[in-house]
Amino acid sequence: MRIVAIIISIIFCSHLAFAADDISPYKFSDAEYQNGFPEYKIPESSVFSVARSQNDAPNITYYFSKPKQSKEYPIAIFCSGSESRESVSSIIHVHRYFLKEFLELGAALITLEQWGVNGSKINVDEFMRHYTRTQRLIDHKTVINHLLKNPPKGWNGKLIFVGVSEGGPLVTALTAEYPDITLATVNWSGAGDLSWREELWAFLVGMRDEMLNSIPWHIKIRSYLPSWMPYSVNLYLPKTRTEYDEVMDKTLTDLTSEKELMGMTYMYHADALNWPEIDYKELKSPYLVVAGNKDTLIKSSDEFVRKAKQAGVNITYLRVDGMDHYVRKRQDILDQSFEWLKKRVHADAK
């Protein structure tokens, strides 16, 4: 009996050691999201880095989880939403939140930390000085190119792109950049054809209308603002389109990270305003757009889908009645998205 107990103990301990070497799935609650994520020690075996091209720049840190059962697997690259000075956090929490679904697909998952973030080590000022869409895109391309030159064992050479909110423009750009190896793309609340100027104005109009219908407005506004936007009673919001255009024009001539508008630096806004138009003909793989009809982005998403269809893109549109910008709160829609993705992964495996 003692020998049996020892054997069981060895097996049990080996299992624990194996599990500790991998990032564990975990779905944080809304309360944890609002109050800061729970502490988590990231297994060193799942942490990787690659050098940025800029002189004296810190390496890009990224996390890599792969399925145990699959001999060959695609790699899913997840691009998260926007951040602000008050909400900068590690991507590891998003990685863990969706990890189970990707592993069940038989896909690996990669997520990237942004400049100034390395797990629990967060330098907010450093983050704000380098935070733009373009820098995020460059970082993702750097990691992908590194993978192409140094393919992980078992990778079948195919990529899946999944983006949410600000990650939407990134996955669209990456899909167009790597058409020959993209298996499929999922875009949650981030597919838009209209410019940043028009999308942000639509958001402001929607927020203004919400405030006018709210009594007292200062209580309601906090629940309406996106997580990346800081709240104070002195929050500056342009009141007219003319005032709005004037301040947006200022960001184009004052490329600084020291001034902010709605939680984002002038540098960030200028970069987003100069984001290139979408070349729909370069989207050559199946593409899923998910958008809620209560999202202020909805007209931009509708136009994205219209132009994509016009260009012959293999696009599926999940336009959800009653849903706002926060697709994470709709588990049924997330499940439908992964079912769509599962069919593409299985079709590619045949």
FENNOR-V405927 format. One record per residue. N is the residue number from 0. RES is the residue in one small letter. PHI is phi in degrees with one decimal (NA if undefined). OMEGA is omega in whole degrees, -180 to 180 (none if undefined). BURIAL is I if it has 9 or more other ideal C-beta (glycine too) atoms within 8 Angstrom, else O. Layout:
N | RES | PHI | OMEGA | BURIAL
N | RES | PHI | OMEGA | BURIAL
This chain:
0 | m | NA | -180 | O
1 | r | -63.6 | 179 | O
2 | i | -62.5 | 178 | O
3 | v | -60.7 | 180 | O
4 | a | -61.6 | 179 | O
5 | i | -64.1 | 180 | O
6 | i | -61.9 | 179 | O
7 | i | -61.0 | 180 | O
8 | s | -62.1 | 179 | O
9 | i | -63.5 | 180 | O
10 | i | -61.5 | -178 | O
11 | f | -63.1 | 180 | O
12 | c | -65.4 | 178 | O
13 | s | -63.6 | 179 | O
14 | h | -63.9 | 179 | O
15 | l | -63.6 | 180 | O
16 | a | -63.7 | 179 | O
17 | f | -65.5 | -179 | O
18 | a | -64.0 | -178 | O
19 | a | -68.6 | -179 | O
20 | d | -83.2 | -177 | O
21 | d | -117.5 | 172 | I
22 | i | -65.6 | -177 | I
23 | s | -95.4 | 176 | O
24 | p | -65.0 | 177 | I
25 | y | -161.9 | 179 | I
26 | k | -100.2 | 180 | O
27 | f | -67.9 | 179 | I
28 | s | -86.3 | 176 | O
29 | d | -61.6 | 180 | O
30 | a | -64.8 | 178 | O
31 | e | -65.2 | 179 | I
32 | y | -64.5 | -178 | I
33 | q | -73.6 | -174 | O
34 | n | -100.9 | -176 | O
35 | g | 100.8 | -174 | O
36 | f | -75.0 | 178 | I
37 | p | -66.9 | 179 | O
38 | e | -65.1 | -179 | O
39 | y | -149.8 | 177 | I
40 | k | -88.5 | -175 | O
41 | i | -77.4 | 179 | I
42 | p | -59.2 | -177 | I
43 | e | -61.0 | -179 | O
44 | s | -68.5 | -180 | O
45 | s | -102.7 | -178 | I
46 | v | -103.7 | -179 | I
47 | f | -131.7 | 178 | O
48 | s | -148.4 | 176 | O
49 | v | -145.7 | -175 | I
50 | a | -73.5 | 169 | O
51 | r | -79.4 | -178 | I
52 | s | -79.5 | -178 | O
53 | q | -70.0 | 178 | O
54 | n | -65.4 | 177 | O
55 | d | 62.8 | 179 | O
56 | a | -86.7 | 176 | I
57 | p | -68.4 | 176 | O
58 | n | -63.3 | 171 | O
59 | i | -79.2 | 174 | I
60 | t | -95.6 | 176 | I
61 | y | -138.6 | -178 | I
62 | y | -111.8 | -173 | I
63 | f | -132.3 | 175 | I
64 | s | -120.0 | -180 | I
65 | k | -129.5 | -179 | I
66 | p | -69.6 | -179 | I
67 | k | -84.1 | -172 | O
68 | q | -81.0 | -172 | O
69 | s | -83.3 | 174 | I
70 | k | -73.8 | 176 | O
71 | e | -127.2 | -175 | O
72 | y | -149.9 | 168 | I
73 | p | -83.7 | 177 | I
74 | i | -110.6 | 174 | I
75 | a | -93.7 | 176 | I
76 | i | -112.1 | -175 | I
77 | f | -103.4 | 178 | I
78 | c | -110.5 | -174 | I
79 | s | -82.0 | -178 | I
80 | g | -82.2 | -173 | I
81 | s | -79.1 | 179 | O
82 | e | -131.5 | 172 | I
83 | s | -138.8 | -179 | I
84 | r | -55.6 | -177 | I
85 | e | -83.2 | -172 | O
86 | s | -126.6 | -178 | O
87 | v | -61.3 | -179 | I
88 | s | -150.3 | 179 | I
89 | s | -74.9 | 177 | I
90 | i | -70.7 | -176 | I
91 | i | -59.5 | -178 | I
92 | h | -69.8 | 175 | I
93 | v | -68.8 | 178 | I
94 | h | -55.4 | -179 | I
95 | r | -67.8 | -176 | I
96 | y | -61.6 | -177 | I
97 | f | -105.4 | -174 | I
98 | l | -60.6 | -177 | I
99 | k | -56.8 | -178 | O
100 | e | -63.9 | -180 | I
101 | f | -69.7 | 178 | I
102 | l | -64.5 | 178 | I
103 | e | -67.2 | 174 | O
104 | l | -74.3 | -172 | I
105 | g | 81.6 | -179 | I
106 | a | -115.6 | 171 | I
107 | a | -80.7 | 179 | I
108 | l | -131.2 | 175 | I
109 | i | -124.6 | 172 | I
110 | t | -131.3 | -176 | I
111 | l | -112.4 | 168 | I
112 | e | -77.4 | 176 | I
113 | q | -87.8 | -180 | I
114 | w | -56.5 | -179 | I
115 | g | 98.7 | -179 | I
116 | v | -124.2 | 176 | I
117 | n | -148.5 | -176 | O
118 | g | 62.7 | -179 | I
119 | s | -78.6 | 179 | O
120 | k | -88.5 | -176 | O
121 | i | -127.1 | 175 | I
122 | n | -107.7 | -173 | O
123 | v | -61.7 | -179 | I
124 | d | -62.9 | 178 | O
125 | e | -63.9 | 177 | I
126 | f | -59.8 | -176 | I
127 | m | -64.2 | -179 | I
128 | r | -71.2 | -175 | O
129 | h | -125.2 | -173 | I
130 | y | -82.9 | 172 | I
131 | t | -146.2 | 174 | I
132 | r | -60.1 | -176 | I
133 | t | -62.4 | 179 | O
134 | q | -63.6 | 177 | I
135 | r | -62.7 | 180 | I
136 | l | -64.4 | 179 | I
137 | i | -59.8 | -180 | I
138 | d | -62.2 | 180 | I
139 | h | -65.4 | 178 | I
140 | k | -65.1 | 179 | I
141 | t | -62.1 | 179 | I
142 | v | -67.1 | -180 | I
143 | i | -62.6 | 178 | I
144 | n | -62.9 | 175 | O
145 | h | -65.1 | 178 | I
146 | l | -63.7 | -180 | I
147 | l | -64.0 | 179 | O
148 | k | -80.9 | -178 | O
149 | n | -132.1 | -174 | O
150 | p | -62.2 | 177 | O
151 | p | -64.6 | 179 | I
152 | k | -60.7 | 178 | O
153 | g | 94.7 | 180 | I
154 | w | -67.5 | -179 | I
155 | n | -86.6 | 177 | O
156 | g | 88.2 | -178 | O
157 | k | -103.5 | 179 | I
158 | l | -119.1 | 171 | I
159 | i | -116.4 | 178 | I
160 | f | -111.9 | 176 | I
161 | v | -130.6 | -179 | I
162 | g | -133.8 | 177 | I
163 | v | -130.3 | 178 | I
164 | s | 55.3 | 179 | I
165 | e | -59.4 | 176 | I
166 | g | -66.8 | 180 | I
167 | g | -61.8 | 176 | I
168 | p | -58.8 | 179 | I
169 | l | -66.5 | -178 | I
170 | v | -69.7 | 175 | I
171 | t | -65.6 | 179 | I
172 | a | -63.9 | -180 | I
173 | l | -69.8 | 177 | I
174 | t | -61.5 | 179 | I
175 | a | -71.9 | -178 | I
176 | e | -74.1 | -176 | O
177 | y | -126.2 | -174 | I
178 | p | -65.2 | -174 | I
179 | d | -77.5 | -178 | O
180 | i | -118.4 | 178 | O
181 | t | -82.5 | 180 | I
182 | l | -82.9 | -180 | I
183 | a | -168.2 | 179 | I
184 | t | -133.4 | 175 | I
185 | v | -120.1 | -177 | I
186 | n | -123.4 | -180 | I
187 | w | -96.4 | 173 | I
188 | s | 52.2 | -178 | I
189 | g | -145.3 | 179 | I
190 | a | -90.7 | -180 | I
191 | g | -144.9 | 178 | I
192 | d | -99.9 | -179 | O
193 | l | -72.3 | -178 | I
194 | s | -71.0 | 176 | O
195 | w | -58.3 | 179 | I
196 | r | -58.2 | -178 | I
197 | e | -74.9 | -179 | I
198 | e | -67.4 | -179 | I
199 | l | -69.2 | 177 | I
200 | w | -64.9 | 177 | I
201 | a | -59.9 | 178 | I
202 | f | -63.9 | -179 | I
203 | l | -63.8 | 178 | I
204 | v | -62.6 | 179 | I
205 | g | -62.3 | 179 | I
206 | m | -69.2 | 178 | I
207 | r | -63.3 | 179 | I
208 | d | -63.6 | 178 | O
209 | e | -64.5 | -180 | I
210 | m | -66.0 | -179 | I
211 | l | -65.0 | -179 | O
212 | n | -93.0 | -174 | O
213 | s | -111.5 | 177 | I
214 | i | -133.1 | -10 | O
215 | p | -79.6 | -173 | O
216 | w | -64.5 | -174 | I
217 | h | -70.7 | 175 | O
218 | i | -83.2 | -176 | O
219 | k | -72.6 | -171 | I
220 | i | -62.0 | -178 | I
221 | r | -63.1 | -180 | O
222 | s | -75.7 | -178 | O
223 | y | -89.3 | -178 | O
224 | l | -65.0 | 174 | I
225 | p | -66.7 | -174 | O
226 | s | -61.1 | -175 | O
227 | w | -82.1 | -175 | I
228 | m | -97.8 | 180 | I
229 | p | -68.9 | -179 | O
230 | y | -115.8 | 167 | O
231 | s | -153.3 | -180 | O
232 | v | -65.5 | 180 | O
233 | n | -99.1 | -179 | O
234 | l | -56.4 | -179 | I
235 | y | -84.5 | 175 | O
236 | l | -132.3 | 177 | O
237 | p | -56.5 | -174 | I
238 | k | -94.9 | -179 | O
239 | t | -127.5 | 179 | O
240 | r | -65.0 | 179 | O
241 | t | -63.6 | 179 | O
242 | e | -62.8 | 180 | I
243 | y | -63.1 | -180 | I
244 | d | -62.0 | 180 | I
245 | e | -63.4 | -178 | I
246 | v | -72.2 | 177 | I
247 | m | -68.0 | 177 | I
248 | d | -63.6 | 178 | O
249 | k | -61.8 | -179 | I
250 | t | -64.8 | -179 | I
251 | l | -73.9 | -179 | I
252 | t | -109.1 | -180 | O
253 | d | -127.7 | -173 | O
254 | l | -80.0 | -176 | O
255 | t | -118.5 | 173 | O
256 | s | -98.4 | -178 | I
257 | e | -86.7 | 179 | O
258 | k | -107.5 | -177 | O
259 | e | -131.0 | 175 | O
260 | l | -134.8 | 179 | I
261 | m | 57.2 | 175 | O
262 | g | 84.6 | -179 | I
263 | m | -118.6 | -178 | I
264 | t | -72.5 | 174 | I
265 | y | -56.7 | 179 | I
266 | m | -59.1 | 179 | I
267 | y | -62.0 | -178 | I
268 | h | -60.6 | -180 | I
269 | a | -60.9 | 179 | I
270 | d | -62.8 | -180 | I
271 | a | -67.1 | 178 | I
272 | l | -65.4 | -179 | I
273 | n | -96.2 | 179 | O
274 | w | -60.3 | -175 | I
275 | p | -66.5 | 177 | O
276 | e | -66.4 | -177 | O
277 | i | -77.5 | 173 | I
278 | d | -97.7 | -172 | O
279 | y | -61.8 | -179 | I
280 | k | -67.9 | 179 | O
281 | e | -87.4 | 178 | O
282 | l | -89.6 | -168 | I
283 | k | -104.8 | -179 | O
284 | s | -121.9 | 180 | I
285 | p | -55.5 | -172 | I
286 | y | -136.6 | 178 | I
287 | l | -107.8 | 175 | I
288 | v | -107.2 | 176 | I
289 | v | -119.6 | -179 | I
290 | a | -148.2 | 177 | I
291 | g | -95.9 | -177 | I
292 | n | -73.3 | 175 | I
293 | k | -97.8 | 177 | O
294 | d | -81.2 | 178 | I
295 | t | -64.5 | 179 | I
296 | l | -81.9 | -166 | I
297 | i | -59.1 | 179 | I
298 | k | -64.5 | 178 | O
299 | s | -67.9 | 178 | I
300 | s | -67.7 | 177 | I
301 | d | -58.2 | -179 | I
302 | e | -69.2 | 176 | I
303 | f | -56.9 | -178 | I
304 | v | -65.8 | 180 | I
305 | r | -59.8 | -178 | I
306 | k | -70.2 | 178 | I
307 | a | -64.3 | 178 | I
308 | k | -63.3 | 179 | I
309 | q | -60.6 | -180 | O
310 | a | -87.5 | 178 | I
311 | g | 85.4 | 179 | O
312 | v | -70.6 | 176 | I
313 | n | -78.1 | -171 | O
314 | i | -114.4 | 175 | I
315 | t | -117.8 | -176 | I
316 | y | -116.9 | 175 | O
317 | l | -105.0 | -178 | I
318 | r | -98.0 | -166 | I
319 | v | -101.5 | 176 | I
320 | d | -66.8 | 175 | O
321 | g | 82.8 | -179 | O
322 | m | -96.3 | 176 | I
323 | d | -97.4 | -175 | O
324 | h | -76.5 | -168 | I
325 | y | -95.1 | -178 | O
326 | v | -65.6 | -180 | I
327 | r | -59.6 | -179 | O
328 | k | -79.5 | -179 | O
329 | r | -112.5 | -178 | I
330 | q | -60.3 | 179 | O
331 | d | -62.8 | 179 | O
332 | i | -74.7 | 175 | I
333 | l | -61.8 | 179 | I
334 | d | -61.7 | 178 | O
335 | q | -62.5 | 180 | I
336 | s | -63.8 | -179 | I
337 | f | -71.9 | 174 | I
338 | e | -65.9 | 176 | O
339 | w | -60.4 | -178 | I
340 | l | -67.2 | 180 | I
341 | k | -59.1 | 180 | I
342 | k | -63.6 | -180 | O
343 | r | -71.3 | 179 | I
344 | v | -66.4 | -179 | I
345 | h | -67.7 | 179 | O
346 | a | -64.6 | 180 | O
347 | d | -70.4 | -177 | I
348 | a | -75.5 | -177 | O
349 | k | -76.8 | none | O
